[in-house]
Amino acid sequence: MLHAAAMLCGLAILWMLVTQRATSPQDWAIAAVAAFVCVAVAMRFGGVSRAFSRMPRLLVLNATRLGAVVRGTLATLSAAASADVTMKPTLVRVRTRAQSVAEGASFANMISATPGMAVVDADSDGLLVHVINEDAIDEAELGRLEELVVGGGRR
């Protein structure tokens, strides 16, 4: 995904340098369209991984989870500020159905974006996650999140 984004930006800059035209919005639009066409051709012939094509769906998923992340952040901060001693930090093993490294990394990223959880290790079996409160783990919610990330709505 980063390679495709870098290629898109690099090609737009290269277009501007070669044509020596960067004075109007139309010049910028032409450069962006030309760079996008080059990236689309590269995608068609295998020059870009599937992670790049999944990026828009993951951005939408991040945006939809923003409210839950903010609520979790506030709850974690209030527990830390009140010196809540009822928390039970632990390491939890989360098995995943990810078929590729990119899917596993996307799921690990979503878990780490959840307040109170951080992925500390990943292997072929799943993820090792550090949680601040063992009792607050919702297995069903993790399963739904994994289905959204890995499954992408496939049935």
Summary of the structure (lengths in Angstrom):
residues: 155
radius of gyration: 20.6
end to end distance: 24.9
largest distance: 64.5
contacts: 383
relative contact order: 0.11
helix: 63%
strand: 12%
